[in-house]
Amino acid sequence: MDLLTTAPRGTQDVLPADSPKWRFVEQTALSAAEEYGFHEIRTPVFEHTQLFLRGVGETTDVVQKEMYTFEDKGNRSITLRPEGTAGAARCLLEHNLHTDALPVKVSYVTSCYRYEKPQAGRLREFHQFGVECFGTAAPAADAEAILLAWQILQRLHITGVSLHINSIGCPTCRAKYHEALRAYFAGHVDALCDTCRSRLERNPMRILDCKSPVCQGIAKDAPRMLQYLCDDCAAHFEAVKQYLHTAGIPYEIDTGIVRGLDYYTRTVFEFVSDALGAQAVVCGGGRYDGLIEELGGPSLPSLGFAMGIERLLLVMQAVGAPMPGPAPCDVFLVSMGEQASLRCFALASLLRGQGIRAAFDVVGRSLKAQMKYADKQGARLTLVIGDNELATGLATCRDMKTGTQSSIALDDSFCAAVAQKLKEG
């Protein structure tokens, strides 16, 4: 393998043919979020490792197995972000955003990094759209976030997606649940993988999220958190469901959802698609009421979600959702001779200033080769300019769809005349 011309495993290039699809997804999500009052932030690609140890959780697969962590030249432990929430929370605290009116609602498009086996829709470098809502404990906020995610999926024309919801309670009721899980898994400890045996005492809920088929089989009959919810958490979950009913969003209760990060509390949810042949999570999120305190901030109940962009694009392709391609050239200016090339340069600049996608020859091709290139670029019109056209002040305009030809004056009316030709087509 040539290391100079091959991207690292688990990464991919986004080529010109695909970048409009990415931009469409990103802009659709950001625009919808803005309608809900979420405003974009941008955080560093790397953070101090301690942020993720405290925020994501030391018992998670992400921290134990998947983080890209290194020591910089100042002997500081640095980690490429494996997810977006911890960085957004750090940003909130560092800049005291929480001292203003609450809730603070932010959105982002970000790259994330996890060292895991590359698979469809999840690479070692992957991208997410996410939102975070800091400073509200109201169940209406949970439902609003779910509704936003639902509407984004609708606007992307992703069909066949189902909403799964669950509650994993608060630290108070979860303590009793942990006792029940320890008692259950103690009878299967010899069959658990090494990682899950270490989780049994520290955080037995992580066993429910293990990817080992053996551990998954054992966990299938484990006690469920809904049986152990305290009155407050049960009431919160019921209220969330009522709001979802009001919004007309169908859902199913899935007691298997615990999410893969330690900061989650109460409501957790996933949007799941089977368009890729097996159930794939296209959006996941929930509450994390204790995260800000864990990072040294005040008590600030919060929530959010993230969507993997690579997986969204795969699902969109699978369901036949419409996606834009590269914008074609509107006008290609064909030049013959040095003076004509100078004039084409100036005319292209004028057209671009009017929002018209214009190009001209920068290689020195023949007339025939320029026409062939213009066709490959999808040009709607070609304007041929040579010595004769410069002398007469009239460019030869050809409609590349119909083959019809006409003349356009090289004067102050030029841009308006070209715009009219494009409109007529």
N, C-alpha and C positions, 0 to 999 in steps of 0.2 A: 504493500500500500504506500502510495506517495503521500507523505505527511504534508507536503507543501500544497497539494491540490486536492486534498480530501478533508472534509469537515470532520471534527471529532465525533465519535459514536454518540448517538443520542441527541444530536443537533441537526438542524436543517436550515437551508437557505430559503428565503421567500423570493421567488423569481418575479419578474415584471408581469407575467401572465396571471399570477396569483395575488399580487399585492392589492389590487382593487377589492378582492374578496375580503381580505383582512381589514382593510380600511372601512369597508361597508359594515362589518360586524362591530368593529370598535366604535365607529361613529354612531351606529344605531343604538348601541348600549349606552354610550356616554350621553347621547341626546335624551334618551328615555329617562336616565338617572337625573339629568338636570331638571326635567319636568317635575320630578319628585323632590327637588330641593337638594340633591346631592351634587357637590361641586368637586371638580377634579383636583387631585394632589399628585405629586411625583416625589417619590422617596428614593434614596440611594440603592444601588444594586447590591451593596454589601453593608452589613451592620456588625456591631460587636457581637461575638458569639453568645455572650451571656444573655442577650435579649431573647434569643430563640430558646436557650435552655430554660429560662424562666417563663417565657410566654407560651411557647409551643408545648413544652413539657418533656422532661428527661426520659419518661417511659414510652414515648411515642416512637414508632418506626422512623419517622422523619429525623428525629434527633439521634437515635441510636445507630441508624444504618445509612441514612441518605444525605446528610448535609455535606456540602462542599466547604470544609473548614481549613484554614491555613493561617500561618503566622506571618505577619507583614514585617517590613524591615525595621519597624519600631518594637518588634517582639510582642505585638498585640494579636490576640486571637480574633480573627475576622471570618465571617461566614457569608457566602452568597445567599441571598434570601431564598428560603424554600417555600415561602408563602407570603401573602401581602398584609395580613392583619397586624402582625407584631410590629412591623415597620410603621404602619399607619398609627398605631397606638403610641409608639415612641415619638412620632412626629407631633401628635396631639399634646403630649406632655411637655416636650421640649419647647414648643412654641406657645404653651398656655392657651391653646384654642378652647379648652374646656372652661376657661374663666369668662367666656362670652356667653351669649344666649344659647341655651341647650334646647334640643339636641344639636350636636355638631354632625353634619352629614357629608361624607366625602366619598368620592369614587376614584377609580384609577384603572389604567391599563398597564400591566407590568410583566416583566419577565421573571421567572422563578427557576430555581436550580435544585435538582434532587438526583443523587446518584442511585439509580435503580434501573432495572432491566427495561430498555426501551420497548414500548408497545404502542398499539394504534391509539393515537390521540394523546399520548403521554410520553414525552421525551425527557431527556435529562435537562435540557433547556426548554421550558415550555412557557406559555403566556396565559395570563388571566385578565379578565375584567372582574373587578370587585367593587363592592360598596361597604361602608362601615357607618353605623349610626351610633354615636356615643352620647350617653346621658339620658336614657329613658328606659324605664322598667315596664312600660305599658304594653299589654298584649297587642294593642292596635299597631304598634311599631313592628312587631313580628309579622303580622299579616300584611302590613304595607310593604315590607321588604320582599315577602313572598309574591305579592301582587306585581311588584316591579319586575322581578325575575320572570314571572309568567308572561308579562306583556312584552318583555324583550324577546323571549322565545317566539311569541306570536308574530312580532314584527320581523323576525328573521325567517318566518314561514316554516318553522320547525314543527312538524306534526307528529302525532303518536307519542307525546311525552306525558308521563304521569308524575304527579306530585306525591311524594311519600313524606309523612311527618311523624315525629315522635317527641317525647319529652324525656330528658335524662336527669331531671330534677335539679336540686340545689345541693350544696355540700352537706346540709343537715340530713335530708332524707336519703342522700346517696350513701352516707355512712352505713345505714342499715342495709342498703342494697349490696354494698361491698361485702358485708358480713355474709349475706345469703350466697353471693357468688363464690366467696372463698369456701364456704361449706360445700357447695355443689362441685366446684372444680377439684376440691381435695380428693374426691373419689375417683378422679381421672388424672391425677397429677403425673403418673408414670407415662401416660400417653401424650401429654402435652409437649410441644416443642420446647427447646431450651429457653427461648426468649419468653414464652408464656409462663414457664415455671418461675422465671425471675419476676414476672409481672404479678404473680398470684398474691403476694403480700403488699407490693407497692401500689398497684393499680389494676385490680382484676378486670375492670371494664375493658381494658386494652385487649384482653383475650378475645372479646367479642368481635374485635376488628382485625384479628389475625388472618393472614392470607393462606395459611397452611390448611389444606383440605381436611386433615385429621382434626385440627383444632376447631375448624368451622363445624365439622360434624358433631363434636362434643358440645360446642356452644349452642347448637340448635335447640337443645332442650333445657338450656340454662334459665333461671328466673329472669323475668323482665322488669325493667325499671318502673313501668306504669303501675305495677302492683305495690310499689313502695313509695309513691309520691306523697309528700306531705300535703296538707290541705291547701296551702298557698300555691304550691306548684300545680296541683290538680286543678285548682280554679283558674290559674293562668292558662293552662293548656286548653281547658274548656272554652275560655274566652277567645283564644286564638282560633279555635275551630268555628266559633260563632261568626267571627269576622270573615273567615274564609267562605262560610256559607253566604254571608251578605254579599260578598264580592262575586259569588257564583263560580268559585274555583273548585273543581273536583279534587279530592285527595283521598289517600288511603293511609291508615295508621300502620306504620311499619316499625315494630318494636326492635327490629334488628339494627336500626340506625343508631350509631353512637358517635359517628364522625371520627376522624383519625387524630384529632389534636386535643390536648388536655384542657384547653381553656373553655370548652363548650359547657353550657349549663342550660337547663330547661329546654326550650324549643330547639329542635334540630330538624333539618329538612333536606331533601334531595329531589331534584327533577331527574327522572330516569327515562332513557330511550332504549328501545330494543332494535333500532334501525341498523345497528352494526352487527347483528347476529346474536349478540348477548347483551344483557342489560348493562348499559353504560351510564354513569352519572355525568350529566352535562352541566349541572349546577348544584352546589351544596353550600349549606350555611347554617346559621343558628345564633343563639345567644351566647355571650361570654361575659356574664355579669361581674366576675371577679378578676378579669384580666388586668384592668387598669390599676387596681389595688396591688396586684401581684408585681406590677412593674414600678411600684412606689408612688402611685398617684392616689387620688381620693376615690371613695366609693362612687363608681360611675357605671351603672348597668348599661350594657351595649350589645350590639348584634351586627351581623353582616352576612354576606355570601360572596362566593366567587364562581366564575364560569371559565372553564378551560377553552381557550379560543381554538386550539388545534382540534379538540374533540367536537366543538360546535361546528366547525367547517366540515369535518367528516360526516357528521349527522346530516347537515344541510345537503351535502352531496348525495347521501344515501336516500333521502326522502324527496330529492328533486326540487329543493327550494331554489328559487331564482337568485342568481348571484351575478354581479356585474363583472365584466371583463375589462381589459385595458381600453381606454378611450382612443378611438381612431383619430387619425389626422384629418382635420377639416380641409386644409388647403396645402398642396405641395407646389412650391414655386420652382419651375424648371428653368434653369439658366443656360444660355449659350453664349460664352465669351466672358471676358474679365469684367467689362463694364456692366453686363447683365447680371453677373454674380453679385456685384456691389449693390445694384438696385434691388435685387431679390432679398439681400440681407436687410436693407432698409425697410422694404415692404413687409417682410415677415415680422419685423419688430413692430410696425404699425398695427398689423392684424392681431398680434398677441396682446397688444395694449387694449384691444377691443374685446378680449376674451375669446378670440378665435384661435384654435390650435393650428399653427402654421409651421411648416418646415421647408427647408431648401437644401440644395445639394452642397455638402461640405467635403466631398470626396474627389470631385472632378470627373464624374461619370459622363458618358455620352448621353445624347438626348434619349435614345432608346432605353438605355440602362436606367436613366432617371425616371422615365415613365413606368418601367417595370418595378422599380423600388417604391414609387408612389403608390402603386397598386397593392404591393405587399403591406404597406403601412395603412391601408384602408382609406386612403385619401378620397374625400368626396369630390373635390375639384382639383384640377391641375391648371396652373397658369404658366404658359410658356412665354418667356421673355428672352429675346435675342436682339441683334442689332436692328433688325427691321421694326420690331415692336418698340424699341427705344426711340427710333426715328419717327414712327407714326403716333407714339403715345398711346398705343392700344395693345393690351396683352391678349393672347389667345387663351380663352377659358374652355376647358373641356370637362363635362360632367362624366365622372368615371362610371356612373351607373348606367346612364342612357347612351353615352358616346356622343351626345350632341355637343356642338361647339358654338361659341359666341365670342364677342369681344368685350373687354372691360377697359375703360379709360384709366390711364396712369396719372390721375390728377387728384384733386382734393376729395372727389367722390368715390375713390377707390375702395376704401374700407366698407362704406355703406353699400356699394354695388356688390361686393363679395358676400356681405352678410345677407343681402336680398337673394342672391343665387343659392346660398345654403338654405335659406328659409323656403324657397320654392321647391327644393329637392325633398 
